[in-house]
Amino acid sequence: MLVVALGEENTEKVNAETVTGDQILSFDNLIFGVPTWFDGELPNYWDEFVPELEDMTLKGKRIAVFGNGDQKNYPENFADGIGIMADLLENRGARIVGFTSAKGYDFESSKALRGDEFAGLALDFENQPRQNKERIGKWAEQLKKEFV
Ligand SMILES: Cc1cc2nc3c(=O)[nH]c(=O)nc-3n(C[C@H](O)[C@H](O)[C@H](O)COP(=O)(O)O)c2cc1C
């Protein structure tokens, strides 16, 4: 859905389970998909990539992060993966783009929060599936402006 909204001709899909550092470095604008698992943790495939990420220099990269979460069953860790990844990327020099309002979600705490915004786009397929299309469409338009 996101790729269609951004325009397929403008995007290249890379599998997060097999991505390499060199692949990441070959792009200036990136979108990371980071769902939250294990009560506020990254899924295994991202967790295993963290050591490599921590050795990378991402200065000059603009990176947007989206991620699935479940605000009803995990209200204390809603979409934490977005925040964990945004911190890691920012620490390596990347500029995080694609912040979104946390209004319209119902949760207790989230590492994705920066003030009253998420450091990316939180999607909840379990509890708010009908909002995804609009959220993704809006975010794609925002990214078209924030990516240069
Ligand atoms: C074992 C388990 C732990 C989860 N932990 C969290 C969590 O801490 N926070 C959250 O927002 N969602 C959590 N979720 C919900 C998932 O993020 C959600 O199901 C999401 O749609 C999974 O996305 P994926 O299929 O792209 O990996 C968890 C789901 C499972 C099964």
The ligand as an ORCA input file, in Angstrom:
! r2SCAN-3c Opt
* xyz 0 1
  C       4.365    -12.156     21.108
  C       3.907    -10.808     20.625
  C       4.362     -9.668     21.254
  C       3.954     -8.396     20.837
  N       4.407     -7.282     21.480
  C       3.956     -6.063     21.099
  C       4.360     -4.879     21.784
  O       5.112     -4.919     22.758
  N       3.883     -3.689     21.352
  C       3.035     -3.571     20.282
  O       2.636     -2.468     19.943
  N       2.620     -4.679     19.616
  C       3.068     -5.911     19.994
  N       2.646     -7.023     19.322
  C       1.702     -6.880     18.202
  C       2.382     -6.901     16.855
  O       3.218     -5.782     16.665
  C       1.293     -6.897     15.797
  O       0.640     -8.131     15.847
  C       1.808     -6.604     14.415
  O       0.700     -6.530     13.541
  C       2.836     -7.609     13.918
  O       3.343     -7.132     12.722
  P       4.134     -8.055     11.676
  O       3.171     -9.156     11.313
  O       4.431     -7.129     10.541
  O       5.380     -8.558     12.342
  C       3.059     -8.290     19.741
  C       2.592     -9.454     19.105
  C       2.993    -10.703     19.542
  C       2.439    -11.910     18.859
*
